[in-house]
Amino acid sequence: MLADDGTTVVALGVGEAGSVDADALRRAGAALARNAGSASKVATTLTAAADDPGLAAAVVEGIGLAPTATLRLRSGSKARGASST
């Protein structure tokens, strides 16, 4: 959604307070990256959802891994070690 100043706002949920883990933050970081479009700058408060400040790395990992996962899905290739069912 567009804010009053023309910037884009992306709202993400990460689960119930107190139950946020690295995986949830990693997925949220990836969702943020996918929905940021062509933005040259991104700010987030995702790390505030975790009780452990050390989980901030998971958000960064998700942001960094999102483009790779998106390209892999678009090309139809599978992650190494993935099996089809």
N, C-alpha and C positions, 0 to 999 in steps of 0.2 A: 504494500500500500504506500501511497505517496504521503509524506508529511507536508505540513504547511509550507515549509521552506524548499520543497521540491526534492528532498532526499527520499530514498526508499527505506521503508521500515519493514523488517522481516521478523515476525513473531514466531517463536519456537517453544514447544513444550518439552520438558525432559523427564517428567514423571513426578511422583510425590516427593515432597520435601523430606529429606533424610534418607531417601532411597536412591539418590542419584549416584551412579558409579561411572567409572572411566568409559565403559562402553556406551552408555547413554550420552555422555558428553562428546564422545568421538562421533557418534551418529548425528548429534545436533550440529557439531562443527561442520560436518560434511553437508548437511542440509543447508546450513548458512551459506557455505561456499557455492552450492548449486543454485541457490536463489538470489545470490548477490548480483547476478547478471554481469555486466561489464564494469561494475564499480571498481574504481582504482583504490578506494579506501574502505575499510570495514571496521566497525567498532562493535563490541559485543559485551554483554553482561552474563554470558553463559557460565563463566567460572563462579559467579556468585551463587549459583544453584547447588554447588557442592560444599559439603562440610569441610573437606580437605583441600586447602589451596594448592596442594601438589597435583591435583587433578587437572590443573590448567593445561598441562602438556597434552592431555587427551583432546581438548578442543582444538589445539594447534595441529595435532596429528590428523584429526578429521578434516580440517580445512585443507591441509596439504594433500591428503589422499583423495579427496572428492574428485578432482579433475581426472585422476588416473582411473578411478572406478567408472566415471562417466564415459570416458573414452573406450574402456574395455567393454562396457555394455553396448555402446554404439557400434563397435566393430564386430560384436558377436563372439569375441574370444572369452575364454573362461579364466578365472584366477587359477594360478598354479595349484595343483592338488585338488581342484574342485571336481566333483563327479556329477554326472547327470543321473537323474532318477526317473 
